């Protein structure tokens, strides 16, 4: 019997932030979803690796991954009053730890990835006079996020 495959739509993956000042155990009711006004979320990976050649590989190389980092570029239209957008917008002039938030990605099968992330590249104004204000930011996990299933 063959397995039925199903395409996943991008909107089925959900993205949330919460203030970094909260303890992880207090996050459950504090998540703010990045959804309203958001048109696109693009993932970018940075993989650092090194190649080694061993006699056992008969002249071929073996690649070893030393580190992986991921960031997510969020773009859309600025909606003043949206809790998630407002939380990110107020970080545009902040530095250091004041730019850190909790960041959660929730897959359609309830698999989640949660960890602290740094907010960069905040843009909440610019463009043509008759256009909507943009909303842009990047969220980069600070280290490897926790992977789980269910609620957090």
C-alpha positions, 0 to 999 in steps of 0.5 A: 500500500502506498503512502499518501503524500500531502503538500504543506502550505506555508501558512500552516507553520506558525511563528510566535514571539514572547518577551525574553524577560519571562521564564520559560515556564511562564510562556504558555499564555504569553506568545504573540503570533506573527501573522497579521499583516505578514506576507512572507517568512524566509528561512536562511541557514548558515552552516560552517563545515570543514572538509577532511581527506582520509586514506580510508576514503580513497582520496575522497573527502568527508565534510564535518559540520561544526555549527549551524545557525538559522534566521528568519526574515519576516516581511509584510505591512506594518499594523500598529496595535498588533502585539507581535509587530509592536513588540518587535517595532519597539526594539528598533533602537535597542542594543544587546540583550534588549533585542532578545525575545523568545521565538517559537516555530510551530509546525502543523504536526505540533512539533515546535522549536523554541529558544531565545532569538535576537531581533535585527533589521527592523523596518517599520517605516519607508516607501511611497506616500500612497503605500502601506508602511512596511514591516520587516525584521529578522529573528536569529536563534541564539544557539540551537532551539529546543525541539519538542511536540505539543504545548509550550 
